Amino acid sequence: MNPITTYLPTGLPANIVNRPPEAPAAAPTPAAPIGPNPRLRLDPALGVVVMEFLDATGKLSRSAPTEAQLRAYRLAQITGG
């Protein structure tokens, strides 16, 4: 024997309308903000402002002046040339 289905004025069976809503799909977690990009820092030994560019994960990818240039500036400061 089949159960009796109740229909609402909308024409839909009552068990469809009264069904609890499905949980929404979990949204992907947003990446943590990495802060200002590029960021500026002062090299205190040289008195030079260094501009650092960060990648999507917040790690240093480039800088201006480069680390090699900063080493050359430090060497020139020590040797006087």
Backbone as CSV, one residue per row, in Angstrom:
resi,resn,N_x,N_y,N_z,CA_x,CA_y,CA_z,C_x,C_y,C_z
1,MET,0.830,-1.174,0.000,0.000,0.000,0.000,0.877,1.241,0.000
2,ASN,0.591,2.186,-0.853,1.364,3.415,-0.972,0.885,4.448,0.047
3,PRO,1.812,5.222,0.661,1.395,6.255,1.591,0.710,7.390,0.846
4,ILE,-0.151,8.071,1.542,-0.860,9.213,0.962,0.064,10.424,1.021
5,THR,0.206,11.094,-0.105,1.069,12.267,-0.174,0.210,13.507,-0.063
6,THR,0.650,14.441,0.772,-0.058,15.704,0.931,0.534,16.706,-0.038
7,TYR,-0.324,17.417,-0.757,0.135,18.431,-1.696,-0.209,19.806,-1.154
8,LEU,0.704,20.739,-1.347,0.511,22.114,-0.921,-0.109,22.907,-2.057
9,PRO,-0.569,24.149,-1.769,-1.146,24.972,-2.833,-0.189,25.214,-3.993
10,THR,1.108,25.085,-3.760,2.079,25.291,-4.836,2.094,24.124,-5.808
11,GLY,1.508,23.026,-5.426,1.497,21.850,-6.273,2.630,20.894,-5.965
12,LEU,3.522,21.270,-5.043,4.622,20.404,-4.667,4.221,19.528,-3.501
13,PRO,4.724,18.309,-3.440,4.443,17.469,-2.284,5.009,18.123,-1.018
14,ALA,4.338,17.975,0.086,4.715,18.619,1.340,6.076,18.152,1.822
15,ASN,6.432,16.893,1.580,7.716,16.406,2.074,8.902,17.067,1.364
16,ILE,8.741,17.580,0.171,9.805,18.286,-0.535,9.979,19.685,0.042
17,VAL,8.885,20.374,0.294,8.947,21.745,0.792,9.446,21.782,2.226
18,ASN,9.066,20.819,3.051,9.431,20.838,4.463,10.791,20.218,4.739
19,ARG,11.481,19.781,3.712,12.794,19.174,3.888,13.766,20.237,4.399
20,PRO,14.608,19.886,5.357,15.568,20.880,5.860,16.539,21.274,4.753
21,PRO,16.962,22.532,4.762,17.884,22.977,3.700,19.219,22.248,3.811
22,GLU,19.814,22.037,2.649,21.114,21.376,2.618,22.189,22.354,3.074
23,ALA,23.179,21.828,3.723,24.288,22.677,4.174,25.044,23.189,2.958
24,PRO,25.408,24.476,2.963,26.157,25.001,1.812,27.541,24.362,1.754
25,ALA,28.050,24.295,0.551,29.387,23.728,0.365,30.404,24.584,1.101
26,ALA,31.381,23.952,1.673,32.404,24.686,2.420,33.186,25.570,1.465
27,ALA,33.260,26.851,1.802,34.006,27.797,0.980,35.492,27.614,1.251
28,PRO,36.321,27.788,0.231,37.756,27.662,0.461,38.223,28.754,1.416
29,THR,39.152,28.402,2.269,39.645,29.381,3.220,40.508,30.397,2.495
30,PRO,40.258,31.679,2.748,41.053,32.696,2.053,42.491,32.700,2.567
31,ALA,43.388,33.075,1.690,44.794,33.153,2.071,44.989,34.284,3.070
32,ALA,45.928,34.098,3.949,46.218,35.134,4.931,46.768,36.366,4.216
33,PRO,46.353,37.542,4.649,46.876,38.741,4.004,48.389,38.852,4.235
34,ILE,49.097,39.288,3.238,50.549,39.345,3.346,51.033,40.737,3.710
35,GLY,50.147,41.689,3.838,50.557,43.036,4.201,50.918,43.849,2.977
36,PRO,51.549,44.985,3.206,51.896,45.847,2.071,52.846,45.145,1.111
37,ASN,52.615,45.323,-0.160,53.467,44.726,-1.169,53.622,45.725,-2.297
38,PRO,54.749,46.286,-2.571,56.026,46.014,-1.936,56.109,46.683,-0.563
39,ARG,57.026,46.171,0.244,57.256,46.777,1.549,58.628,47.445,1.539
40,LEU,58.772,48.430,2.389,60.019,49.169,2.479,60.660,48.894,3.830
41,ARG,61.960,48.766,3.835,62.690,48.639,5.098,63.986,49.422,4.974
42,LEU,64.484,49.849,6.091,65.718,50.601,6.128,66.843,49.676,6.557
43,ASP,67.895,49.623,5.771,69.092,48.890,6.177,69.862,49.848,7.075
44,PRO,69.872,49.594,8.381,70.452,50.574,9.304,71.953,50.758,9.148
45,ALA,72.666,49.726,8.755,74.119,49.842,8.616,74.499,50.746,7.448
46,LEU,73.689,50.715,6.387,74.002,51.500,5.193,73.208,52.797,5.110
47,GLY,72.069,52.851,5.795,71.188,54.009,5.649,70.496,54.013,4.301
48,VAL,70.237,52.818,3.770,69.616,52.654,2.454,68.227,52.055,2.626
49,VAL,67.269,52.606,1.895,65.925,52.038,1.897,65.892,50.895,0.895
50,VAL,65.386,49.741,1.339,65.296,48.550,0.491,63.823,48.281,0.220
51,MET,63.475,48.137,-1.061,62.110,47.807,-1.452,62.056,46.301,-1.677
52,GLU,61.159,45.623,-0.936,61.051,44.165,-1.025,59.714,43.778,-1.622
53,PHE,59.747,42.915,-2.619,58.543,42.409,-3.272,58.272,40.997,-2.769
54,LEU,57.025,40.734,-2.380,56.653,39.443,-1.819,55.851,38.635,-2.827
55,ASP,55.974,37.297,-2.750,55.156,36.436,-3.610,53.812,36.201,-2.935
56,ALA,52.981,35.345,-3.513,51.630,35.103,-3.009,51.611,34.494,-1.617
57,THR,52.683,33.822,-1.222,52.732,33.200,0.103,53.307,34.133,1.156
58,GLY,53.775,35.313,0.741,54.332,36.262,1.693,55.839,36.161,1.843
59,LYS,56.466,35.333,1.028,57.932,35.192,1.096,58.581,36.203,0.156
60,LEU,59.773,36.621,0.521,60.516,37.587,-0.281,60.869,36.972,-1.630
61,SER,60.508,37.657,-2.719,60.858,37.136,-4.044,61.910,38.003,-4.734
62,ARG,61.862,39.320,-4.529,62.844,40.237,-5.133,63.042,41.413,-4.194
63,SER,64.148,42.095,-4.379,64.368,43.330,-3.634,65.157,44.296,-4.505
64,ALA,65.039,45.568,-4.198,65.801,46.599,-4.895,66.323,47.561,-3.846
65,PRO,67.601,47.692,-3.668,68.663,46.977,-4.344,68.688,45.501,-3.956
66,THR,69.316,44.709,-4.799,69.397,43.273,-4.541,70.345,43.007,-3.381
67,GLU,70.307,41.787,-2.869,71.202,41.419,-1.764,72.663,41.531,-2.191
68,ALA,72.958,41.191,-3.443,74.331,41.309,-3.951,74.759,42.777,-3.965
69,GLN,73.864,43.671,-4.354,74.203,45.097,-4.360,74.410,45.615,-2.935
70,LEU,73.590,45.140,-1.993,73.769,45.552,-0.602,75.116,45.084,-0.065
71,ARG,75.528,43.870,-0.422,76.850,43.375,-0.006,77.960,44.259,-0.589
72,ALA,77.810,44.652,-1.851,78.810,45.515,-2.486,78.857,46.873,-1.790
73,TYR,77.708,47.427,-1.416,77.673,48.702,-0.685,78.374,48.560,0.664
74,ARG,78.111,47.435,1.358,78.755,47.211,2.663,80.279,47.103,2.507
75,LEU,80.720,46.375,1.491,82.142,46.215,1.241,82.780,47.560,0.910
76,ALA,82.123,48.348,0.093,82.642,49.670,-0.268,82.708,50.578,0.959
77,GLN,81.754,50.445,1.856,81.748,51.246,3.064,82.921,50.870,3.973
78,ILE,83.241,49.571,4.043,84.332,49.095,4.882,85.691,49.473,4.302
79,THR,85.827,49.273,2.991,87.132,49.504,2.351,87.332,50.960,1.933
80,GLY,86.254,51.736,1.969,86.375,53.141,1.601,86.396,53.382,0.097
81,GLY,85.968,52.416,-0.656,86.028,52.602,-2.099,84.846,52.170,-2.761
